[in-house]
Amino acid sequence: MALFKKRTVGKPGEWYYCLVHHKVEEGPECPAKDRFGPYGTREEAEHAMQSAQERNLEWENDPRWHDKSPEQGDD
């Protein structure tokens, strides 16, 4: 008996952005490794790449994610 069932049919209202096909899908059509989501609306899924880019910039500029080098000291 499998521990996890593979869901072949998506739920209406769940939106995903496929990283392989560069398109929005309602319900999971592509494998989880190839998609962002779920999103609550189609519009949110359409902006998935922009949202990811904005989050990445925030993380890159967040001082909590960067270790200080020995030369910088403990200011």
C-alpha positions in Angstrom: 0.0 0.0 0.0 1.4 3.4 -1.0 1.9 6.0 1.7 1.0 8.9 -0.6 -1.5 8.8 -3.4 -0.6 10.5 -6.6 -3.3 13.1 -7.3 -4.0 13.0 -11.0 -6.9 15.4 -11.0 -6.5 18.9 -9.6 -9.0 20.7 -7.4 -10.9 23.5 -9.0 -9.7 26.8 -7.7 -6.1 25.6 -7.1 -3.8 27.4 -9.5 -0.2 26.6 -10.3 2.6 28.0 -12.5 4.5 25.4 -14.5 8.2 26.1 -14.7 8.7 23.8 -17.7 5.8 25.0 -19.9 5.7 28.6 -18.6 2.0 28.5 -18.2 -0.7 28.7 -15.5 -2.6 25.5 -14.7 -5.8 24.9 -12.8 -5.0 21.9 -10.6 -1.7 20.1 -10.8 -1.1 19.0 -14.3 2.7 18.8 -14.2 4.9 17.2 -11.5 5.4 19.1 -8.2 9.1 19.5 -8.9 8.2 21.6 -12.0 5.7 24.0 -10.6 5.0 26.8 -8.1 1.8 26.8 -6.1 -0.9 26.4 -5.2 -2.2 29.9 -5.5 -5.7 31.1 -4.7 -6.3 32.9 -8.0 -5.2 32.6 -11.6 -3.8 36.2 -11.3 -1.5 35.2 -8.4 -0.2 32.2 -10.4 0.4 34.4 -13.5 2.7 36.6 -11.4 4.5 33.6 -9.7 7.9 34.4 -11.3 7.7 38.1 -10.4 6.8 37.2 -6.8 9.7 34.7 -6.6 12.1 37.3 -8.0 10.9 39.9 -5.4 11.3 37.4 -2.5 14.8 36.5 -3.7 15.8 40.1 -3.7 14.5 40.6 -0.2 16.4 37.5 1.0 19.6 38.6 -0.7 19.4 42.0 1.0 18.4 40.6 4.4 21.4 40.9 6.8 20.1 37.9 8.8 21.0 35.7 5.9 24.6 36.8 5.6 27.3 35.8 7.9 29.9 38.4 8.8 33.4 37.8 7.8 36.2 37.8 10.4 37.4 41.1 9.1 34.0 42.8 9.8 33.9 42.0 13.5 30.9 42.2 15.7 29.7 45.8 15.3 
